[in-house]
């Protein structure tokens, strides 16, 4: 099986090389065949020769396309073989030995495909060739632009398939005797979400290669207009949704498995996934200016390149060993491959940008600061500022080590000093943007649109300050006590401003439709959304984003306590009292576990029991914790089995009381629903018959008199 898998990868590389070279030659010939005689002096001035050249290049381009399609089949075959070997416990393959074992549950054996260095690169190649497969099937949309994009994708395929064949071979054979059992999967990865988190993240990472391929192709051929953006809009939105889902699944995994009570720690690998998300989000906003007004063409070209480049940079961070992280792979030599690939892609893009940048001149200029164009521009600047902050903080330890000789790390306070104010400014722009007109907005319109949302946001802020602290986590906010309380108050109040601004957009549009059709307000708003799914789906995404912000604002009210708890011992945190009823041990084929039974009381009333667990995995000889979490809309009670006192055997329990965390997960679902809605084609507005026609239909038919 290993030999067949190796052959499939070698075949995929050969097919990708042919697809790239044949496609490149075909494009050169096509360009030569379409040049006027004055521009092609070295060619025979013969229409017959030009026709022959064109037909030959078309055949060559078709073979290039088919070779690219076949490469997907070869990579798919290699991936299937690796999964089969994992299920058959074929420990003669080094990768299977290091990442699986006989007692590993079936879903995690399937996840072995992306659980290690070599397998994850194979999975990356599978997704990349899969995306390219779909693109090559749809080539008739615009054959020449798709041909350029196909060649770019083939070039990226060559890089990853070269890695698999020469630097990180997933089918490498074990030397010496074949072991009876494997080392097992990393315990941190043996959690249900890890079966879907990496695929979602990779679908996002890899998917941004497609918009980049179209953008580079359009730049090379000096493609007129914005058609390449229309073609890639759905690709970009779907990819962005996958990356969003992957990031938040990772946050939920960190929250549910790592046992530290948090969901985002500004870890370098977390940052690696956030950076392309920030530039991709900026691109999705600014691209509307290019579609509507022909502006920011250069900016959008650089944004889409930066998103692709940062995705590769994140992969370099994860795999090079240049940084330390619980999420990172072991140190290996493939970091050099990624470094050279980053330099090569930057060089290629810079070359064609310098050569053809004049084709990207804007058609209009910014006319007023009080316009939707300016809101998109400021929105982009803030996203890029935040991305640069994350990039600088991530690389600062390495830079300081190179310059000073000692590594200086930066923590959450560094990022929060920039991220929180920027997030608040983005909230303001999210509220303001939908209410501004293109080109210029009148002062009267601003007053009319912002009056009630502003009053509502101020009312909520006053309410949160005035209410007693005993009402719950976010009530009784006293912003003068702590800067974190001030930030939370601002975040919640501005989120209310956004929600009311979005609601007012739906209400105004629904009222117009209701007035013309006579149907109810809810039905009118549904019809309004169907008529412009991209716009109103985007508003729902904004609504989901502010729900996430409200959840993040709850972090200012988090509490934690730790205590050794024997039989009958108690611990209090917030309104909760924890009583240890029992603690015991258990064993399964895969792991040995210790757990505690904790009875929970809230304000003196029993509300249930919780059982935090600590596991020792036999194959890998590693330990992990499985926190028990009781979630409500207001707060999460989060218990961790930290360890055991070796002297008396008592468990050590750490309790976290985390405010509003559930709002984060709800907000993500709303964002994904909004993205899905924005992908739905617009419904046609009903055509109203002219008044004269309606009057004629209303007249009674003439009665025959028999005359």
N, C-alpha and C positions, 0 to 999 in steps of 0.2 A: 504493500500500500504506500509506503514511504517513497518508493521509487516512482510510482505513478504520480504522486503529489508533486515530487520534484520536477518530473517531466512537464506536468501541467503548468507549473510556474515558469519554467524555461520557455515553453511554447508561448505563454502569455507575453513574456518579455519580447520574444522574437516578433510576435504579431503587432505589439505596440510600436516597436522600432520601425517595422514596415509601414504601419499606419501613419506614423509621423513623417518618415522620409518620403513616402509616395504622395501623401497629402501635400507636403511642402513643395515637391517638384510640380505637382498638378497645379497648385496655386500660382507658381512662378510662370508656368506655361500659359495658364489662363490669362494672366496679366499681360504677358507678351502678345498673346493672340488678340487681345482687345485693344491694344495700343494703336493709335493712328500711325500711318507710315512715317510721318515726320519724326515721331518719337521712337521709332524702332528701325533705325537705319541699318542695323546689322542683320535684319531679317529680310528675306526676299520679298519684294513688294508684289506679292501674289495673293489674291483672295483665296485661291485654292489651297495654298500652303497654310494660310491662317485658319481656314476651315478644318484642314487635316490636323493642325496643331490643337485646335479647340476640341475636336472629337477625341483625340488621343488623351488630352488632359482630363476630359470627362470620364473616360474609361479608367484612367489611373486614379482619379478621385473616388470612383465607385469602389475600386479594389481596396483603397485606403479605408473607406467607410466600413466595408465588410470585414476587413482585418480587425478594425477597432471593435466591431460587434463580436467577432469570434474571441477576442481577448477576454471579454466578460465571461464567456462560457468556460474558458480555460481556468480563470481565477475562481469561478464558482465551483468547478470540479475540485480544485485544490482545497478549497474551504470545506466542502462536503467530506473529503477524505480525512482531513484533520479532525473533524467532529466524530466521524465514524471510529477513528483510531482512539479518541478519548473514551467513547462508550465501550470499546472493546478492550480497554486497559492495555493498550500497546505501549508498554514502557521501554521498548527498544528505541522509541523516538524520544530524544532528550526533552523536548518541549512538553510532551505528555507526562513524562516522569516528574518534571519540576512543578507542574501545575494541576495535577490530578492524582487521585488515588482510588482504590477499589470501592471504598465505602462512601465515596462522594455522591450525594443525591443527583439524580438525572438532570434537573435544570441547570445545576452548576457545572456538570460535565459539558453541557452545550455551551455554557458561558466560558469554558476554557478557551474557546476560539478567540476571545478578546481579553483574556485575563493576564497575559504576559506580553513581553516585548515583541516576540516574533509573531505570535498569533494576532495581536492587535494590529500590527502592520499588514498582515494578510487581510484582516477584516477591513482595514482602511482601503486597501487596494480593491477589495470586493465592492465596496460602496462606490469608490471612484469609477471603476469600470461599469458599475451598474448605472450611475448617473449618466456616464458617457453613452451607454447603450441606449437609454431613453432618448438622449439628445440626437443620436445618429439615426434613430427611427423616425424622428420628426424633422428631418433635414429639409423637406420640401417647403417648409414655412418660408425660408429664405436660404436657398441652397448655398450661395457664396459665403454669407456670414456664418452659417452653420459649419461650412468647411473649414473656415479659419478657427472657429471655436473647437472643432474636432481635433485639429492639429495641435492646438495648445493643450487640450486635455491629454492627447497622446504623449506629449512631452512630459507632463506631470506623471502619467502612468509609468513611463520609462524609469523615472527616478525611483518610485516606490517599488516597482518590480525588480529593479537592480538591487535595491536594499535586500529584498527577500531572497534573491538568488546568490548574492555574494557577501552580505554582511550580517544578516539576521535570518538565517534559513530555518523555517519552522519544522522541516522534516530531517534535521540533522540526527544522525544515529548515535546512540550511546556507545561509548567505548568499553570494552571488557564484557563481563557477565551482565545479562539483563536482570535488573532488580525485580524482586517479587511484588513490590508495591511502590507507589509514587510518594512524593513529598506532600502532596495534597495542595488544594487551593488555599491561598491566603485567607485566614479566618475573617478578615475584614470584608472580604468579597463574598462571603457566604451569607448573603442577605437577599431576599427576593428582589429588591429594587436594583441590585447589581446585575440582574439578568436583563434589565431594560435601560438602566442609566447610561452605560457606555455606548450602546447602539444609538441612543438619542443624541448624545454628545457628538459622536462621530458623524452621524447624519448631518449635523449642523456644521461641524468643522469641514468635512469633505464637500458638502453641498455648496459652500461659498466658492469652490473652484469653478463652478459653472458660470456664475455672473462674471467672475474675473476673466474666464476664457472668452466670453462674448465681448467684454469691454476691451480686452487686448486685441481681439480680432477687429473690432470696430475702429480702434485706434490705428492699427496697421493699415487697414484699407481706406482710412479717412471716410468712414461710413457716414452718410448724410442723415440729418434728422435724429430722432429719438427712438427709432424703431427697435434698436437693440435693447433699450430700456423696457419697452413694452413687452418684448419677448422674454426678458429675464425677470420681470416683476414677480410673476408667480413663483419662479425658481427661488428668488430671494426671500419672499415671504414664507414659503414652506421651509426653507433652510433656517431662517430666523426662528420660526416656531419650534423646529427640532432643537436648535441650540438653546433656546429659552427653556424648553422642557428638560433638556439634559442638565443645564446648570442648576435648576431648582430640584431635580431629582437627586443631584449630587449633594445639594444643601440638605435635603431631607434625609439622605443616607448618613451624612455626617451627624445630623441631629439624632438619628435613631440608632446609630451603631457605635460611634466613637466614644460616647459616654461623657463628653465634656460639657454638655448642656447647651451648646450653641449650634448654629447652622452655617455661619460664615466667619472664618477667622483670618481673612486676607492672606491665606496660604498662597505661596507662589503658583501652585498648580491651579488653585481656584482663580487666581488672577489671570492665568493663561487662558482660561475659558471666558473670562469676563471681557478681556480687551477686544477680541473680534466681535463680541456681542455689542459693545458700545459703538464701534465704528459701523457695524452693520445696521444698528438702529438709526444712527445718524444718516446713513445712506438712504434708508427707507423714507426718511423725512425729506431730505434735500432733493431726492430724485423727483419729487412732485414739482419742485420749482423748475426743473429742466423740462418736464412734460408740459407744464402749464405756460411757462414764460420763456423757455429757452435759456435759462440762467444756470450758473454754477456747473457748467460742463467740465471744466478742469477739476474743480473740487470733487465732483462725483466720480470722475475717473480715478483720482487718487484715493478716495474713500473705499471704492470697491477693491482696488489693489491692496490698500492697507488692511482690509478685512481678511483677504486671502493670506497675505503675508504674515499677519499676526496669528492666524490659525496655524501656519507652519512654524512660526516662532514658538507658539505654545507647545507644539509637539517636540520641538528641539529642547525646550526647558524640561519637559517631562522625561525625555529619554537620554539626555546627554550626561546626566549626573552632575550638572553644573550647579544645581541647587538641591537642597535637602527638603523633602516633603513626605508626608505619610501617603500621598497620592502618587508619588513619582515611581518610575521603574528603576531598576538597578542601573548603576553606571555602566556605560558601554561605549564602544568606539563609534557607534553610528551617529553620535553627536556631530562628528566632523562632517559626515555626509550631509546632515541637515544644514550645517553652517555654510557649506559651499553652495548648497541648493538655494539658500536664502540670498546669498551674494549674487548668484546667477540670475535668479528671477528679478531681483532689484535692478541688475544691470540691463537685462532685456527690456524691462518696462521703461527704464530711464532713456534708453536708446530710442525707442519708438516714440516716447513722449516728446523728447527734444526734437525729433525729426518731423513729427506731425502735429505738434501742439496748436498750430495756427488753425487747424480744422475744428478746434474746440472753442472758438470765440463765442461769447454770450450774445444773444440777440436783443436783450433788454438790460437795463440797469435798475438798481434799487431806487425807487422814487420817493419813498417815505418810510420813516421809522415806524409809523403807526400803520403797518401793513402786514399781511400774512407772510410775505417774503422775508421781512425782517425778523419775524418770530421764528421762522425756519432757520434763518442764518444764525441767530443767537443760540437756538437749540443745538445746532451743529457744533458751534464753538464750545459750548459747555460739555457736550459729549466727548469731543476731542480733548479738551482740557482734562476731563476725568480719566480718559484713557491714558494720556501722557503721565498723569500722576501715578496711576497703577503701574505703568511700564517703568517709570523711574524708581518707584519703591521696590518693585520686584528685582530690578537689576542693581540697585544701590549696594547691597552687600558684596556682590562680585566686583563692582567698580571700586568700592572702598578698599577691597583686598588687593586689587591690582595697583592702586595709587598709593595707599598708605602701608600696605603689608599686613594689615589686620582687617578682619571682616566685621563691619558694623551693620547689624540688622535693624530693620525698622518694623514696628508693630502696628496694631490697629489704630492707636492715636494719630500716627502720621497720616494714614489714609482718611480717617474720619474728619480730620481738620479741613480737608478739601472736599471729600465726598458728600458730607452732610450739607454744607452751604450750597454746593452745586446742585444737589438733589432738590433743595428747596427752591432754587431759581428755576430749575426745570419744571417743578410743579406750577410755578407762576406762569411760565410760558405754555404749559399744557392747558391751563385755564384760559389764557388770553388768546392763544393761537386760533382756536375754532371760531372765535367771535370777531376776528379781524377780517377785513375784506382784502382781496388782491389789489395791488397797486397803492391804494390809500384808503384809510378809514376815517370818517368824519368824527369830530369830538362828540357830536350829538349821538351818534351810533354807539360810541364807547360808553357814554353815560347810560344809555338805554339798556345795553346788553349786560353791563357789569353791576348795575345797581343792586338787584336782588341777590345774585350769587355772593356779592361782597357782604351784604347785610347778613345773609345766612352764615357765612364763615365767621364773622365777628360774633354773632350770637352763640355759635358753638364754642368759640374760645372763651367767652364770658361764662358760659355754663360750666365748662370744665374747670375753670378757676374757682367758681363760686361753690361748687358742690362739695360735700364733706369727703374727706379722704377715705372714710370707712366704706364708701359705696363700692369701691373696687379699685383696680390697679391704676387706671388712667383718670380717675376722678379726683377732684381736689388738687389739680395741678397748681403748683406754686412756682412759676418760672423764675422768680427772683432767688430761689434757694440754690438752684444748680443749673448750669448751662445745658445739661442733658434734658432737664425738664423744659427749658425754653425751646430747645430744638424739637422735642416731642409735641409741645403745644403748637408750634409753627407748622410742623408736618401734618398734624391732624386737621388743623384749621384750613391750611392750603389744600389739603385733600378734599375737604368739604367744598371749598371753592371750585375745584375741578369738577366734582360730582354734580354740583348745581349748574355749572356752565354747560356740561355735557347734557344734563337733563333739559336745560332750556333750549338747546339746539333741537333735541327730539320733539319737545313740546311745540316750538314754533312751526317746525315743518309739518308735524302732525295736525296742528290746528288749521293750516292752509289746506291740506288734503281733506280734512273733515268738513271744512266750509264748502268745498267744491263737490264732494261726493255724498255728504250727508251721513257717512258711517261714523261709528264711535271713535273716540280718541285713540284707544289701544290699537284697533284695527288700522287706523290711519298711520300710526307710528310704525307698525309692521310693514305697511305698504311703502312708507317712506324709506325704510331700511332696504327693502327689496329693490327700490329704484336706484339706489346708490350704495351698494353693499361695501365698496371699498371705503367710502367716507365714514359711514355709520358703523361699520365693523371696526374701523380705526378708533372711533369714539369709545366703543366697548373695550378695546384693548387699553385705551387710556384709563377707563374706569377700573379695569383689573389692576393696572399699574398703581393707581392710588390706593387700592385696597391692600396691595403688597406694602406700600409705604406706611400705611396705618399700622400694619403688623410689625414692620421694622421699628416704628416709633415706640412700640411697647418695650423695647430693650432697656430703656431708661429705668424701668420699674422692676427689673429682674432681681431676685434674691437667691441666695444659696446657703446651705448649712451642711456640715458633715459631722457624723457621730458614730461611735462604736455602739452597736445595739444588740444586747443579749435578750433572752426571753423576758418579755414584759417591759422592756425599756421604751421610753417615749422620746420624741423629738418634735419640736414645733417650728413651723415656717409659715408666715402669713396667717391666714385663717385656718390652716390645716394642722392637725396633730397626728403624728405617725406612731403606731404602736406595733412593736415586733412580736408577732404571734409564734413564729417558728422559723428555723433555717435548717436546710438539709442538703444532701448531695444526690446526684443521679448520674447514670452512665448510659451512653448509646454507642453503637459501633464507630461513630465518627468523632465523638467528643465526650469529655467528662465535664459535668456541670455542677455548680453550686448556686443555690438560690435561697432567697429569704421571702417569707410571707409577711407583708406589712399591711396592717389594717389602717384605713384612712378615715379620719373624722374631720368634718368641716364645721366650724363654729359649734363644736361639741356634738354634732350629729354624725353617726356612722354613714358613710356613703359608698363603701366597698373596700376591696383589698387590692394590693399591687404586689407583683413578684419580680423584682429585678434579678437578673441572672448573670453569672460569670462562667465562661466556658474555657476549657483547655482542650485544644484540638490535638488528637493523637499523632496524626501523620506529620503535621508541620511543627509539632511541639511548641505551639504558640497559644497565647491567651487572648481572649476578647471579652468585652462586656456587652450585654443586651439590656439596655435601660428599659424600664417600664414607664409609659407616659400616659397620663390621664388628661385628655384635652377637652377644653370648653372654649366658647367664643371669647371669654374674658382672659383665660390663663391656662397654662399647662403645668401640671405637677409632674416632675421628672425625677425618677429615682434611679440611682446607679449603685450596683454592688461593687464597691471599690476594691475589696480584698478581705482578708481574714486576719485577725490578730493571732499571731502564731502561738502566743502564750495561753490564751483561753479559748480559741476557736470562734470567737464572736465575729459576726460580719461587720464590716465598716460600710455604712450607708451614707451616700451623699445625695442631698435633695436640692433640686432647683425649682424655683417658682418663676416661670417665664410668662410674661404678659403678651397677649394678642398674637401668639405664634400662629394659631389656626388661620388668621386673616391672611397670612403670607400664602399658604397653600390654596386657600379659596381664590385669592387674587390671581394666582397663576392659571387656575382653571378658567377664570373669566377671560384672561388674556388669550389663551389658546382658543376659546370659543369665538372671541372677536376676530382672531386671525383667520379661523376657518370660515367665518361669515364673510370676511373681506375677500376671500378667494372665490366666493360664489358669483357667477355672472349676474349682472343687473337684469331685473325684470323690466319689460317694456311698460311704460306708463300708458294707461288706457286712453284711447283717442276719443275726445268728446265730439259728437256730431255738431255741425253748425246749428244755430238757433232756428234758421229757416227750415232746415231738414227736419228738425224735431217737431216743428209746427205742422209741417205737411203730414208727418206720420200720425199726428194727433187728430187731423181732420177726418170725419167719417167718410167712408167711400160713397160715391154718387149712386143714387138709386135709379135703376132703369125704369123709364116711363112707358116704354112700348111704342113711342111715336115714330 
